[in-house]
Amino acid sequence: MSETQNSQSITVSLGAFSFVTALSGASVTLALPRMARAFDVSASLSTQVVQVGLITTVVFLVMFGHAGDVFSKRGLPSWWLGVYYGLALNWYRT
């Protein structure tokens, strides 16, 4: 894989990750009033859901960033990208 193709694939992956993270955060924020009513909690308490989601995103970002550094030295088969996006889309559909 040439350096140009590698940088393009990195840019596409980071763009997709940014989009999915923003979409997830926005959907949770929109659902907060209904979640607060369903669980009979205050609005301030329900905002902890957003905080937990952001903290989880940061933890996974660091974890997978480190894994990417480790595996990038050896290289991964190209089908792993399909597995990643397939799992991500399946998770967001549920």
C-alpha positions as CSV (number, residue, x, y, z in Angstrom):
1,M,0.0,0.0,0.0
2,S,1.5,3.3,-0.9
3,E,1.8,6.2,1.5
4,T,-1.0,8.2,-0.2
5,Q,-3.4,5.3,0.0
6,N,-2.4,4.7,3.7
7,S,-3.0,8.4,4.6
8,Q,-6.4,8.4,2.8
9,S,-7.6,5.3,4.6
10,I,-6.5,6.8,7.9
11,T,-8.4,10.0,7.1
12,V,-11.5,8.1,6.1
13,S,-11.4,6.0,9.3
14,L,-11.0,9.0,11.5
15,G,-13.8,10.9,9.7
16,A,-16.1,7.9,10.1
17,F,-15.2,7.6,13.8
18,S,-15.9,11.3,14.4
19,F,-19.2,11.1,12.6
20,V,-20.4,8.1,14.5
21,T,-19.3,9.6,17.9
22,A,-21.1,12.8,17.1
23,L,-24.2,11.0,16.0
24,S,-24.2,8.9,19.1
25,G,-23.8,11.9,21.4
26,A,-26.5,13.8,19.7
27,S,-29.0,10.9,19.8
28,V,-28.4,10.4,23.5
29,T,-28.8,14.1,24.2
30,L,-32.1,14.2,22.4
31,A,-33.3,11.2,24.3
32,L,-32.5,12.6,27.8
33,P,-35.9,14.1,28.7
34,R,-37.7,10.8,27.8
35,M,-35.1,8.8,29.7
36,A,-35.5,11.0,32.7
37,R,-39.3,10.5,32.7
38,A,-39.0,6.8,32.1
39,F,-36.6,6.2,35.0
40,D,-38.2,8.9,37.2
41,V,-35.0,10.8,37.8
42,S,-34.1,14.5,37.6
43,A,-32.7,16.1,34.5
44,S,-29.4,16.8,36.2
45,L,-29.0,13.2,37.1
46,S,-29.9,12.0,33.6
47,T,-27.0,14.0,32.2
48,Q,-24.6,11.5,33.7
49,V,-25.6,9.2,30.9
50,V,-23.9,11.6,28.4
51,Q,-20.8,11.9,30.7
52,V,-20.5,8.1,30.9
53,G,-20.9,7.8,27.2
54,L,-18.1,10.4,26.6
55,I,-15.8,8.8,29.1
56,T,-16.4,5.4,27.5
57,T,-15.6,6.8,24.1
58,V,-12.3,8.3,25.4
59,V,-11.3,5.0,27.0
60,F,-12.0,3.1,23.8
61,L,-10.2,5.7,21.7
62,V,-7.1,5.4,23.8
63,M,-7.3,1.5,23.8
64,F,-7.9,1.2,20.1
65,G,-5.3,3.9,19.4
66,H,-2.7,1.9,21.2
67,A,-3.8,-1.3,19.4
68,G,-3.6,0.5,16.1
69,D,0.0,1.6,16.9
70,V,0.9,-2.0,17.8
71,F,-0.7,-3.6,14.8
72,S,0.3,-1.0,12.3
73,K,3.9,-2.2,12.6
74,R,2.8,-5.6,11.3
75,G,-0.1,-4.6,9.2
76,L,-3.7,-6.0,9.3
77,P,-5.5,-7.8,6.6
78,S,-7.9,-5.4,4.7
79,W,-11.0,-7.5,5.7
80,W,-10.6,-6.2,9.3
81,L,-11.9,-2.8,8.3
82,G,-15.1,-4.5,6.9
83,V,-15.5,-6.4,10.2
84,Y,-15.1,-3.2,12.2
85,Y,-17.7,-1.3,10.2
86,G,-20.1,-4.2,10.0
87,L,-20.0,-4.5,13.8
88,A,-20.4,-0.8,14.3
89,L,-23.4,-0.5,12.0
90,N,-25.0,-3.6,13.5
91,W,-24.5,-2.1,17.0
92,Y,-26.1,1.2,16.1
93,R,-29.1,-0.5,14.4
94,T,-30.1,-2.1,17.7
